[in-house]
Amino acid sequence: MADKEFPEGFLWGASTAAYQVEGGIENVDWAEAAREGKVPEAGRACDFYNRFGSDFEIAASLGMNAQRFSIEWARIEPEEGKFNEREIEHYRAVLERLKASGVTPMVNLWHFTLPLWFSERGGFLEKGAPEIFARYCRFVVERLGGYADLWLTHNEPIVYSSKGFWDGVWPPFLRNPLQYLRVIYAVAAAHRTAYTAMKTVRPSIQIGIAKHNIFFESNSNPLNRLLCVCSDWFWNHRFLRLIEGYQDFIGLNHYHHKKYGATSRERETAVRSDMGWEIHPTSLYHCLIALKRYGLPLYVSEHGLADAADVHRPEFIKNAARAVHRAIEEGAPVRGYFHWSLLDNYEWTEGFTKRFGLIEVNYDTLERTIRPSAYVYKQIIERNALID
Ligand code: FCB
C-alpha cells in the first residue's frame, strides 16, 4: 500500500436502512408506535422503495463501488410463516441494479423494525424466536444469496436493547433491566441460529453483524479508569464474545466518543453535530484498532453525522479516511467504509429533522440534491487515497 493509498478493491459506499428510507411500511412495531403517537411517522420517507434506481445512479456518479442497504423483514414475511415472493422480486431488482453497475452490496436482514405479528408475540423474548428469525434469514438467502457475499443478520444489538428495554424510548418501550439483559442474549442466540441456517444454504457467503462501538477514554482517576474498562467490555465487546465463532467479519458502526472525567473545558470546546454528538477526529481509528483482537475482516458499516448545513461533513469525511488508513497501516484488516447515510432519512425518534445524507432530500418534492461534502468523498474514492 503506497503512502496515502488504500488497498486495491477497497469498498467505498454508503448505508441506508429500509424503514428509514423506503416509505410505505405499515406492518411493523415502529409504524404501530407512530399510530399511537409514541414516535414520529415515517410515512413515505424518501420513497426509496420506488426511487432506488435513480438514487443508486447518483451514488455511482459519486464513484461509490459498494452499498449497504436493508431488507424489511415485514415485507418478506408479513404473516408468520407466509413469505411474499413479490417483495423478494423487489429486492432482487435492487440487487440486480447494483450488480449491473458493478457495485458490491452489503445486505442487512434486520434493522430495528419488527414485523407486527412478531413484536406482538414478544419479539426476541418469545420462545422460539431464534428459529423464527433464522427461518426468515434462510429464506432470503435461498432466494437472493447468489447476489451478495456480504450479509449482516442485524444492526446494533446493544442500541436496540438499550433504547427499547432500558431507556424505554423505542418499541417495545420497556424500562426493565432484566428484560434488557434477556433480550441481548436472545438476539445473540437468534444470530447464531440464523448464521448456521444461512451457511447451510450457501456456505460461501460472509456473515456478520453491524456492531455499534464507542470510543471510551478516561482521565487518570482510578474510578474513571474502572468505568472506562467496564463500559468498554459491556458496550463494545460482550456481544461480540457471545457470537464468537459465528461471524466471518465485523461491521463497525461508529458515532460516539465518551471520556470519563472530561474537564468542563473539554466538554464545552468539543465540536458537535446537529444531534449534539461530539465530532472526534480519531475515535474511528481507536475503535478499529480495538477490533483487531478478533482476527476478522472489518468493515466500517456506518459512520456519519447530522449536519444540515454541511459545514462539518467535508472535514469529517477526510478524517474518516485518515482514521481508516492509519488503522490499516497498523494492521487492522479494514476492507471497506460505508458512510451513513446515502440520503437524508427518518432518524427514529427525531423523525425527519436530522440530516445525515450525502444527498439532501426535499421531503415535499422528494427532490435529491448532492451535498458539497459528497464531492469530497468522491475525490477520495476516485483516487482511492487520502486527500489533504
Ligand atoms: C445508527 C443507526 C442508524 C442511524 C444512525 C444515525 O445507530 O444504525 O439507523 O439512525 O445511527
Boltz pocket constraint, residues with backbone or C-beta under 6 A from the ligand:
constraints:
  - pocket:
      binder: B
      contacts: [[A, 17], [A, 20], [A, 155], [A, 156], [A, 159], [A, 212], [A, 253], [A, 302], [A, 340], [A, 346], [A, 347], [A, 348], [A, 356]]
      max_distance: 6.0
